[in-house]
Amino acid sequence: MPRRLWWSSFLFVLGVIGCTSPPTTTKQDRPVHFRIPSHFPPMVHPTDNEPTEARLEFGRRLFYHTALSQNETTSCASCHVQSAAFTDGRVTSPGLNGHAGVRNTPTLANLAWSPYLMSEGGVPSLELQALAPLHEPLEMGMNMMIAVDRLNQDAYLRTLNQRAYGRDSIDPFTITRALACFQRSLISGDSKFDQYKMGAAELTSKEAKGLALFSEVGCANCHREPFFTDYGFYNIGLYSVSTDPGLERKTHIKSDSGKFKTPTLRNIAVTGPYMHDGSMSSLEEVIAFYNAGGTGARLQDERIRALHLSAEDEEALIAFLETLTDWNFLQNQQFTPLSE
Amino acid sequence: MKSARYFIMACAALTLLLSACKNTATQEDPETEVAANGQFNLRMDAKWGNEDFVIEQVYLDTYGNRIRVDQFLSYVSQIFLVHENGTEVLLKDFYLANFENDVELPFEVPAGRYTGLKLGLGIPAAYNKHEDPAQYPSSHPLSVAGSQGMFWYWNTGYIFTKFEGKIDTTGTPDAALLDSFLFHIGDDPYYRELTFENLNVTVPANGAVDMQLRIFVDQILAPVAGSSLDLATNAVTHTSEQDVLATTFFDNYAAAIVVE
């Protein structure tokens, strides 16, 4: 190539690339495609928070970071422990300075598909939800801007933040996005039941009987596959007068008192104690409660009625529920704390 | 001929290189006539009767209750000044007023005679319940920091107005104010658009003029037919659908704002 042509071509190319907008993620960051079980619906990501390697790592580090709590002793993982499917085995979880919480910690499995968050369903996205426990006085009791200042002291986190979201400083936007991104990766769909659905495992006769009963007696009406929840709100008749208003807290409608969102049953065998207030310690207690038809409390949903199950039936139901435990999810190394 | 072509290509490339990154701001045309501006100062003063309202001062309300307001914050949105020719000048999208202090908002507007003022109490629906405070820079009044606690994190949406304090319900003179009142008003149906017409404010070219927006706090708590704002009996609302107390409070609040 003649030298003059070479130079003019070089300058032309330089001119064209000179003003290309910086990419939203640097060349060091790469998109991540989650493995979605084939019997799950597609996952929809917010356009400003598609998963990438840096976003996932940033979110994972924040999830285990105590700078997000006022006294720097509590992280998200303090109440959401992986080995318990991101619950904590306690009746209710103590918050900041040992303040007693009022509700049992929910699992974080498959939240990517939840149409809304919180027991009252008042939060429409995981990004927004990240603000709730952080500011809640009974949980982390934090001011987000203090967390921002603390996290920006960490040069590595700032670098990660830059790679993930193209911003030089960590801010509420990047914190909430990263936490949401990490939580969307918490996919649980590899239990024995899932393998059975895929034709890769067989249920025992007791488990199969439990699965059949699960549909026959109406459990599946609200605990629907594939997530074993319909995301609806019901009063199952735990109390005649509920000390926790449940859905009424959001709607202020008296008849919504004591209604709570249907919890998922995935990993249910490892997420006790049960009910919104952790008032039942075992699956046996829960099944016995439903078998008795609740307590007949004033606002109890009419679909909660005596099931007339035998002891063998109750055992079969529990055997089926135990097939919903996803051991790979509980031990997945992609969810564990990262070293400094 | 060939060298001329190379020369033209090189010039074109160099021009592209030099021009590609120039600032997008354009130079002002010296021929363009710039309209003269003036300063319009919008003041928002909370009053208790004829006196300045003071946070944490004890007052006697119209029901005879001794009350003390500890917090009074309110979002004001979409503030427009209306020119006599009908042109509306946007002064501010959102502002969070904290009535612990008097508020003075200076704006540079085209000089001229203005006859109206428009504003919204609260946050318009398009910016309220499904908005994410984290998307705004910290200086923005709707941001995590700028909203100063005026956001329901467990049930998303902004608290339009927060009015909190203490009351003595014993009726004993000099008794401590031990009971609480709390009005957290929000949700889309409570957004109120206020229009003040027939005003006569002239913003002088290169000069300044003030407008007073007065909020009579004593009138917010005044008796209303069909509903009571006696804080001794109706003291708490976090707002719900068809919430009589929240509606009464917010209607009274809207009516207690006057332009002077």
Interface residues (C-beta under 8 A of the other chain):
Chain A: P2 R4 L5 W7 S8 S9 F10 L11 F12 L14 G15 V16 G18 C19 M118 E120 G122 V123 P124 S125 E127 L128 L131 A132 H135 E136 M144 M145 D171 P172 F173 I175 T176 R177 R249 K250 T251 H252 I253
Chain B: S3 Y6 F7 M9 A10 A12 A13 L14 L16 L17 A20 C21 H130 D132 P133 A134 Q135 S138 S143 V144 A145 W152 Y153 W154 N155 T156 H238 S240 E241 D243
